């Protein structure tokens, strides 16, 4: 089961974001980050010089059934 955490960016592409910049982090079953998403749910480059803090866990989903991933984002107001 993969997990989705809501995050707040402190640095985004090596710059301080204007206001509160939220996004999402996807972790695999071993707890390793496998993807970053902006506040619109669009995947962004993981190696773009980002710093962030975790806000909360949105939930878990089966990687083979991505519908649950999008349902988690929608539950947080994305889309």
Residue pairs with C-beta under 8 A, 6 or more apart in sequence:
1 29
1 60
1 61
1 62
1 63
2 26
2 27
2 28
2 29
2 34
2 60
2 61
2 62
2 63
2 69
3 26
3 27
3 31
3 57
3 59
3 60
3 61
4 24
4 25
4 26
4 27
4 57
4 58
4 59
4 60
4 61
4 69
4 72
4 73
5 24
5 25
5 27
5 54
5 55
5 56
5 57
5 58
6 22
6 23
6 24
6 54
6 55
6 56
6 57
6 58
6 76
7 22
7 23
7 24
7 25
7 36
7 52
7 53
7 54
7 55
8 20
8 21
8 22
8 23
8 52
8 53
8 55
9 17
9 21
9 22
9 23
9 50
9 51
9 52
10 16
10 17
10 51
10 52
10 53
11 17
11 49
11 50
11 51
11 52
12 21
12 48
12 50
13 48
13 49
13 50
14 48
14 49
21 39
22 39
22 55
23 36
23 37
23 38
23 39
23 44
23 52
24 36
24 37
24 41
24 58
24 73
24 76
24 78
25 33
25 35
25 36
25 37
25 52
25 54
26 33
26 34
26 35
26 36
26 37
26 69
27 33
27 34
28 34
28 63
33 46
35 43
35 46
36 43
36 44
36 45
36 46
36 50
37 43
37 44
37 73
38 44
39 78
40 78
40 79
41 70
41 73
41 78
41 79
44 50
58 72
58 73
58 75
58 76
59 68
59 72
59 75
61 68
61 69
61 71
61 72
62 68
70 79
73 79
